[in-house]
Amino acid sequence: MSYELIIVEKKDHVTIVTINRPDVMNAISPPTSAELSRAFDEFSDDPEAWVCIVTGAGDRAFTAGNDLKYQAEHGGEAVGRETAKVKGGFGGITFRFDCFKPFIAAVNGFALGGGFEIALACDIIIAAEHATFGLPEPRVGMMAGALGVHRLPRQIPYHLAMGMILASKRITAQQAMQYGLVNEVVPLEDLIPTAENWAAEIMKGAPLSIQASKEAAIKGLSYPLEQFPKTFPIQEAMYRSEDFIEGPRAFAEKRPPQWKGR
């Protein structure tokens, strides 16, 4: 599948999706969201794709969020209608609740507004040392409606989150690390290699076990502990998989497992 606004690379079982609009700080227009959504659909549907890394082109911005110039030209209602047609919503990921494969955000600069919301929608965040995070939407008459106002208070303490949401307070990569928002802060040149190392560590686990774990963790947030279902759908598939036998067999034979993801 060909793309104009993003770059998609596949390395073994890892898919790297790069937002490729560095001239506009990798801002997300509806056409960009549509391309990202198609790429994430392809990743989700490919049984040989196990982990996705999301990043931005250049060294200035992961993504500065909503393309305000596009919105000014086409109007807010038109942008809303176009984005509403995109599976996964803004960035193709912020409203994507049907994929339980891991997503890693490799934040290579500004992650502002919708850019921050895309990072928050990922499972692991690796930040370059110069990265900056913020939700400045109120300063331009908007709000972080791609679930940023909901995800952030769930991921850091309430008052810290509300300071960022209401006062449009930006934080550095180091502050984000202190808040528990990012997993690791590294020099820019180490950003993608570090993200790939995280992907490699994840892939030491069986693919269905990883997906079952993510599904249970996310869906489980809405259940009181005493009301948990005994299993979730991917967990059932995991029990029936070849890897469910391969893992114990490899352990007994003292060798690395050969995962098949089925």
ChimeraX attribute file (.defattr): number of C-alpha atoms within 10 A of each C-alpha:
attribute: neighborCount
match mode: 1-to-1
recipient: residues
	/A:1	7
	/A:2	9
	/A:3	13
	/A:4	11
	/A:5	19
	/A:6	20
	/A:7	18
	/A:8	19
	/A:9	12
	/A:10	12
	/A:11	9
	/A:12	10
	/A:13	16
	/A:14	19
	/A:15	24
	/A:16	23
	/A:17	22
	/A:18	21
	/A:19	27
	/A:20	23
	/A:21	19
	/A:22	18
	/A:23	10
	/A:24	13
	/A:25	23
	/A:26	29
	/A:27	28
	/A:28	25
	/A:29	21
	/A:30	25
	/A:31	16
	/A:32	24
	/A:33	27
	/A:34	23
	/A:35	22
	/A:36	30
	/A:37	21
	/A:38	18
	/A:39	22
	/A:40	25
	/A:41	18
	/A:42	14
	/A:43	24
	/A:44	19
	/A:45	11
	/A:46	11
	/A:47	13
	/A:48	15
	/A:49	19
	/A:50	25
	/A:51	25
	/A:52	25
	/A:53	25
	/A:54	24
	/A:55	28
	/A:56	29
	/A:57	21
	/A:58	17
	/A:59	17
	/A:60	20
	/A:61	27
	/A:62	35
	/A:63	32
	/A:64	26
	/A:65	27
	/A:66	23
	/A:67	19
	/A:68	17
	/A:69	12
	/A:70	15
	/A:71	16
	/A:72	10
	/A:73	10
	/A:74	11
	/A:75	12
	/A:76	13
	/A:77	10
	/A:78	13
	/A:79	20
	/A:80	14
	/A:81	11
	/A:82	17
	/A:83	21
	/A:84	13
	/A:85	13
	/A:86	21
	/A:87	20
	/A:88	23
	/A:89	21
	/A:90	32
	/A:91	32
	/A:92	23
	/A:93	25
	/A:94	22
	/A:95	16
	/A:96	17
	/A:97	12
	/A:98	10
	/A:99	17
	/A:100	21
	/A:101	20
	/A:102	20
	/A:103	23
	/A:104	22
	/A:105	27
	/A:106	30
	/A:107	34
	/A:108	28
	/A:109	27
	/A:110	28
	/A:111	29
	/A:112	27
	/A:113	27
	/A:114	29
	/A:115	29
	/A:116	25
	/A:117	29
	/A:118	25
	/A:119	29
	/A:120	22
	/A:121	24
	/A:122	18
	/A:123	15
	/A:124	21
	/A:125	23
	/A:126	27
	/A:127	35
	/A:128	25
	/A:129	18
	/A:130	19
	/A:131	26
	/A:132	24
	/A:133	27
	/A:134	24
	/A:135	30
	/A:136	22
	/A:137	20
	/A:138	14
	/A:139	11
	/A:140	8
	/A:141	7
	/A:142	10
	/A:143	18
	/A:144	21
	/A:145	14
	/A:146	21
	/A:147	17
	/A:148	25
	/A:149	18
	/A:150	13
	/A:151	15
	/A:152	22
	/A:153	16
	/A:154	11
	/A:155	13
	/A:156	15
	/A:157	12
	/A:158	12
	/A:159	10
	/A:160	13
	/A:161	23
	/A:162	16
	/A:163	13
	/A:164	20
	/A:165	23
	/A:166	15
	/A:167	15
	/A:168	18
	/A:169	15
	/A:170	19
	/A:171	16
	/A:172	18
	/A:173	25
	/A:174	20
	/A:175	14
	/A:176	21
	/A:177	17
	/A:178	11
	/A:179	15
	/A:180	13
	/A:181	21
	/A:182	21
	/A:183	14
	/A:184	20
	/A:185	22
	/A:186	18
	/A:187	12
	/A:188	19
	/A:189	11
	/A:190	13
	/A:191	21
	/A:192	22
	/A:193	12
	/A:194	19
	/A:195	25
	/A:196	21
	/A:197	12
	/A:198	17
	/A:199	22
	/A:200	14
	/A:201	10
	/A:202	15
	/A:203	17
	/A:204	13
	/A:205	16
	/A:206	23
	/A:207	24
	/A:208	25
	/A:209	19
	/A:210	23
	/A:211	20
	/A:212	21
	/A:213	16
	/A:214	18
	/A:215	20
	/A:216	19
	/A:217	11
	/A:218	11
	/A:219	12
	/A:220	15
	/A:221	10
	/A:222	10
	/A:223	10
	/A:224	8
	/A:225	9
	/A:226	6
	/A:227	9
	/A:228	14
	/A:229	10
	/A:230	6
	/A:231	10
	/A:232	15
	/A:233	10
	/A:234	19
	/A:235	19
	/A:236	12
	/A:237	15
	/A:238	21
	/A:239	13
	/A:240	12
	/A:241	17
	/A:242	14
	/A:243	23
	/A:244	18
	/A:245	12
	/A:246	17
	/A:247	18
	/A:248	12
	/A:249	14
	/A:250	14
	/A:251	11
	/A:252	9
	/A:253	10
	/A:254	9
	/A:255	10
	/A:256	12
	/A:257	17
	/A:258	12
	/A:259	17
	/A:260	14
	/A:261	19
	/A:262	14
